[in-house]
Amino acid sequence: MNRFDEAAKSWDSKPSSVAIAKTSVDNINEIIDVKDNFKILDYGCGTGLIAFGLSNAHHEVVGMDYSIGMVEKFNEKAAQLNYKNVKAIQHNINEEDLPKNEFDLIATSMTLHHILDTNMFIRKCKESLKVGGYLCINDLVTEDGTFHKKHNNDGVEHFGFDIAELSQIIENHGFDIIEARVIHNDFRNDRDYPIFQIIAKLTTKNLIAIFGNPVAHSKSPQMQNAGLKHINFDAKYIKHHLENGETIKDVFNQNEYIGANIIRYFEFNFVIL
Ligand SMILES: C[S@@+](CC[C@H](N)C(=O)[O-])C[C@H]1O[C@@H](n2cnc3c(N)ncnc32)[C@H](O)[C@@H]1O
């Protein structure tokens, strides 16, 4: 039994969880046109504060959580509301994959800091979203380890996240960041803990990895005029730029290959290995 099984019993009476979820749902609805035919996943759903907040009579909503106590509470609520289109299942992201190309929107609220491998989580979400789908993550902004001091940080893998760093990880997986900002402050231990939300749209699944040497691209009109057929970019050179937060487009622009026929590169995203 993990601590969330016990916590499930009184989760919905925790003003802090309810307030964070409400702000998150309001923000999602403000930014995204959540269409009736959307299939939605609430990952680390708990009792479904996000799932029930987002659902209406039409949306199919799945909650996933590794705590059986949370899953049971979620399904009790769905039964009480007679929501046939909303259900939760037990699932541990550390051990299982998600269904492929299934969801239009994945939301996760205050769960990412419990998952050690952030990259793995984003990758599995990407695989599970349809192209054009949305990933909505809320969590703690980097904190000093006091947020969960009541629980001695039991099950806490990250003391929050740097918004820019997490946004970059998400972008590297093929998402466009639509919004990344603090949406709420949670007051406890006599201080505020800022909570961010990142809303990202999956623009492509055609990720390619850069390794080896060289990377070539086809010619620009300027290069053609200069009699050049193609240029080679050293993969390490591009990797260095990407790690500095630049895009492939920036790298080409800095090298004055503006207007080059590099459309293929814009369609792809590069994974930093
Ligand atoms: C702080 S609670 C948030 C619950 C809910 N999203 C909310 O906002 O009320 C974190 C949830 O993540 C779940 N969780 C933690 N690690 C998980 C994992 N590896 N796989 C699936 N669920 C996990 C916990 O069981 C818990 O319900």
The ligand as a Gaussian input file, in Angstrom:
#p B3LYP/6-31G(d) Opt

LIG

0 1
 C       -0.077000      14.704000      -5.762000
 S       -1.093000      13.444000      -6.427000
 C       -2.037000      14.324000      -7.637000
 C       -3.366000      13.691000      -7.909000
 C       -4.264000      14.434000      -8.906000
 N       -3.626000      14.599000     -10.190000
 C       -4.678000      15.773000      -8.359000
 O       -4.214000      16.801000      -8.896000
 O       -5.458000      15.815000      -7.421000
 C        0.035000      12.496000      -7.402000
 C       -0.583000      11.257000      -7.989000
 O        0.372000      10.625000      -8.839000
 C        0.252000       9.215000      -8.688000
 N        1.532000       8.617000      -9.099000
 C        2.756000       8.824000      -8.555000
 N        3.686000       8.101000      -9.188000
 C        3.047000       7.419000     -10.165000
 C        3.471000       6.475000     -11.159000
 N        4.740000       6.083000     -11.248000
 N        2.545000       5.982000     -12.015000
 C        1.249000       6.372000     -11.912000
 N        0.788000       7.219000     -10.972000
 C        1.673000       7.748000     -10.116000
 C       -0.076000       9.042000      -7.207000
 O       -0.671000       7.797000      -6.910000
 C       -1.003000      10.222000      -6.954000
 O       -2.360000       9.905000      -7.128000

